[in-house]
Amino acid sequence: MHVLICGGGVIGASIAYFLGCRGVKATVIEGTGVACAASGKSGGFLARDWCDGSPLAALAHRSFDLHAELAEQIADDWGYRRLDTYGGFAGFPARRSAYGLDWMSGEVTIAQALGSPETTAQVHPGQFTQAMMRAAQNQGAELRLGRVTGVARDGNRATGVEIGGDVLQGDAVVIAMGPWSILAALWLPLPPVFGLKGHSLVFDTGTKIPAEAAFLEYREPGSGAVLTPELFPRTDGTTYVCGISGEEVLPVDPARVTHDGGALYRLEAMCRAISPVLASSPILARQACYRPVTRDGLPLIGPVAGIAGAYIATGHSVWGILNAPATGEAMAELIVDGAAHTLDLAPFDSARLPPLDPASLRMSG
Ligand SMILES: Cc1cc2nc3c(=O)[nH]c(=O)nc-3n(C[C@H](O)[C@H](O)[C@H](O)COP(=O)(O)OP(=O)(O)OC[C@H]3O[C@@H](n4cnc5c(N)ncnc54)[C@H](O)[C@@H]3O)c2cc1C
């Protein structure tokens, strides 16, 4: 069996890895570069129980546990560690609190502990994605650089993918192109996937910040707008901060994602106000990326209805790094055995949502 995976983000790489664990050959076709999009520019924060009470709970539990197992099993380093997580605010009247973070300014009230090393963890998402791809390649997977432009079909069966003028034949095709999976809804009966833009900064903080993640509400002086920054110090001596979303439509080409200088300026000003450590640290990266979302907020994980051999795995929204391993494991079971055993994929069936109306497609470039 030969499985063609369209997209070399965290989802595509994880599916290739778990197919390799089952002895199945995968080829990942990536148009720009492994982890070039959200999978390389997101927070990499992992929480075991923050999806409890939603249809994502079992996926998140399994995936959180798999992250720990993968860090033990694969001889590579992607900055996995358990950490404490706190919630707080700034720009609102201060409050007495039992908590405090040494690297935050006096403007910040840390109001509560949101997670402990038992329930929260992190990875460097780009390094994790690259490591999963490398581990898949060590098991025989291939990485092919090229832009997928269509799915080849023999009637109602997917037989390969079109890459420019060529057709690469395979026994199964998986769409894992993140927000660009919306293009696959022109090729297959699939609902739309949208891209929501987020901006982030990466600071060179060295060893000045301990393993403490923070989720804040910050009222901007002047505008009064409330931002919700997320701050993740990492094992490589950097600290990642995201917090400002944008409305720009997704560019057709992932290489043409740009950041908005105004959004990054606001994010930087906020960082300097809330943390003297961030205020004195050089900025290593100013960036933006799009998270893939569906109309109901749940991912699409499973077969494409009516087209044998076609599958989709995308739409993981803010939890794509967390939920990639369990998605990869379940997709490998589905493709190889005909059904997933570790998870019930019914809530993620793409047929629950109406297919894309091509007239509604909005992209730039
Ligand atoms: C600001 C921000 C912070 C986030 N923080 C977290 C977090 O802390 N924890 C967490 O769990 N999640 C987080 N997320 C969400 C997470 O990053 C995403 O859900 C996840 O990366 C999506 O992975 P993906 O593989 O589906 O898509 P992507 O990473 O978008 O990868 C899709 C790949 O497909 C390729 N591609 C596109 N079109 C084609 C084509 N035609 N042919 C070939 N290849 C193609 C692209 O080049 C890209 O490499 C965050 C997201 C954002 C935006």
The ligand as an SDF file (V2000), in Angstrom:
LIG
                    3D

 53 58  0  0  0  0  0  0  0  0999 V2000
   -0.8340   31.9780   16.4220 C   0  0  0  0  0  0  0  0  0  0  0  0
   -1.1480   30.5110   16.5970 C   0  0  0  0  0  0  0  0  0  0  0  0
   -0.8070   29.8410   17.7770 C   0  0  0  0  0  0  0  0  0  0  0  0
   -1.1150   28.4870   17.9440 C   0  0  0  0  0  0  0  0  0  0  0  0
   -0.7570   27.8620   19.1010 N   0  0  0  0  0  0  0  0  0  0  0  0
   -1.0370   26.5360   19.2620 C   0  0  0  0  0  0  0  0  0  0  0  0
   -0.6660   25.8580   20.4660 C   0  0  0  0  0  0  0  0  0  0  0  0
   -0.0870   26.4680   21.3780 O   0  0  0  0  0  0  0  0  0  0  0  0
   -0.9970   24.5420   20.6000 N   0  0  0  0  0  0  0  0  0  0  0  0
   -1.6320   23.8460   19.6130 C   0  0  0  0  0  0  0  0  0  0  0  0
   -1.9170   22.6640   19.8000 O   0  0  0  0  0  0  0  0  0  0  0  0
   -1.9630   24.4670   18.4370 N   0  0  0  0  0  0  0  0  0  0  0  0
   -1.6900   25.7720   18.2540 C   0  0  0  0  0  0  0  0  0  0  0  0
   -2.0520   26.4110   17.0920 N   0  0  0  0  0  0  0  0  0  0  0  0
   -2.7330   25.6370   16.0420 C   0  0  0  0  0  0  0  0  0  0  0  0
   -1.7730   24.7910   15.2010 C   0  0  0  0  0  0  0  0  0  0  0  0
   -0.6290   25.5520   14.8640 O   0  0  0  0  0  0  0  0  0  0  0  0
   -2.4800   24.3310   13.9090 C   0  0  0  0  0  0  0  0  0  0  0  0
   -3.7180   23.7440   14.2130 O   0  0  0  0  0  0  0  0  0  0  0  0
   -1.6260   23.2840   13.1780 C   0  0  0  0  0  0  0  0  0  0  0  0
   -0.2950   23.7410   12.9950 O   0  0  0  0  0  0  0  0  0  0  0  0
   -2.2260   22.9380   11.8310 C   0  0  0  0  0  0  0  0  0  0  0  0
   -1.3820   21.9990   11.2180 O   0  0  0  0  0  0  0  0  0  0  0  0
   -1.6760   21.4610    9.7570 P   0  0  0  0  0  0  0  0  0  0  0  0
   -0.6570   20.4300    9.4500 O   0  0  0  0  0  0  0  0  0  0  0  0
   -3.1270   21.0740    9.6580 O   0  0  0  0  0  0  0  0  0  0  0  0
   -1.5540   22.7430    8.8240 O   0  0  0  0  0  0  0  0  0  0  0  0
   -0.3090   23.6710    8.3940 P   0  0  0  0  0  0  0  0  0  0  0  0
    0.6840   23.8230    9.4570 O   0  0  0  0  0  0  0  0  0  0  0  0
   -0.9270   24.9010    7.8020 O   0  0  0  0  0  0  0  0  0  0  0  0
    0.3800   22.8240    7.2400 O   0  0  0  0  0  0  0  0  0  0  0  0
   -0.2170   22.6680    5.9700 C   0  0  0  0  0  0  0  0  0  0  0  0
    0.9000   22.4120    4.9830 C   0  0  0  0  0  0  0  0  0  0  0  0
    0.3110   22.1580    3.7050 O   0  0  0  0  0  0  0  0  0  0  0  0
    1.1430   22.7430    2.7280 C   0  0  0  0  0  0  0  0  0  0  0  0
    0.3440   22.9570    1.5110 N   0  0  0  0  0  0  0  0  0  0  0  0
   -0.6820   23.8350    1.3330 C   0  0  0  0  0  0  0  0  0  0  0  0
   -1.1850   23.7330    0.0910 N   0  0  0  0  0  0  0  0  0  0  0  0
   -0.4480   22.7500   -0.5190 C   0  0  0  0  0  0  0  0  0  0  0  0
   -0.5020   22.1670   -1.8090 C   0  0  0  0  0  0  0  0  0  0  0  0
   -1.4070   22.5570   -2.7410 N   0  0  0  0  0  0  0  0  0  0  0  0
    0.3830   21.1790   -2.1200 N   0  0  0  0  0  0  0  0  0  0  0  0
    1.3030   20.7500   -1.1950 C   0  0  0  0  0  0  0  0  0  0  0  0
    1.3820   21.2840    0.0440 N   0  0  0  0  0  0  0  0  0  0  0  0
    0.5180   22.2560    0.3840 C   0  0  0  0  0  0  0  0  0  0  0  0
    1.6010   24.0610    3.3650 C   0  0  0  0  0  0  0  0  0  0  0  0
    2.7690   24.5490    2.7240 O   0  0  0  0  0  0  0  0  0  0  0  0
    1.8150   23.6360    4.8050 C   0  0  0  0  0  0  0  0  0  0  0  0
    3.1610   23.2300    5.0370 O   0  0  0  0  0  0  0  0  0  0  0  0
   -1.7700   27.7630   16.9010 C   0  0  0  0  0  0  0  0  0  0  0  0
   -2.0870   28.4180   15.7080 C   0  0  0  0  0  0  0  0  0  0  0  0
   -1.7890   29.7800   15.5440 C   0  0  0  0  0  0  0  0  0  0  0  0
   -2.1490   30.4520   14.2560 C   0  0  0  0  0  0  0  0  0  0  0  0
  1  2  1  0
  2  3  1  0
  2 52  2  0
  3  4  2  0
  4  5  1  0
  4 50  1  0
  5  6  2  0
  6  7  1  0
  6 13  1  0
  7  8  2  0
  7  9  1  0
  9 10  1  0
 10 11  2  0
 10 12  1  0
 12 13  2  0
 13 14  1  0
 14 15  1  0
 14 50  1  0
 15 16  1  0
 16 17  1  0
 16 18  1  0
 18 19  1  0
 18 20  1  0
 20 21  1  0
 20 22  1  0
 22 23  1  0
 23 24  1  0
 24 25  2  0
 24 26  1  0
 24 27  1  0
 27 28  1  0
 28 29  2  0
 28 30  1  0
 28 31  1  0
 31 32  1  0
 32 33  1  0
 33 34  1  0
 33 48  1  0
 34 35  1  0
 35 36  1  0
 35 46  1  0
 36 37  1  0
 36 45  1  0
 37 38  2  0
 38 39  1  0
 39 40  1  0
 39 45  2  0
 40 41  1  0
 40 42  2  0
 42 43  1  0
 43 44  2  0
 44 45  1  0
 46 47  1  0
 46 48  1  0
 48 49  1  0
 50 51  2  0
 51 52  1  0
 52 53  1  0
M  END
$$$$
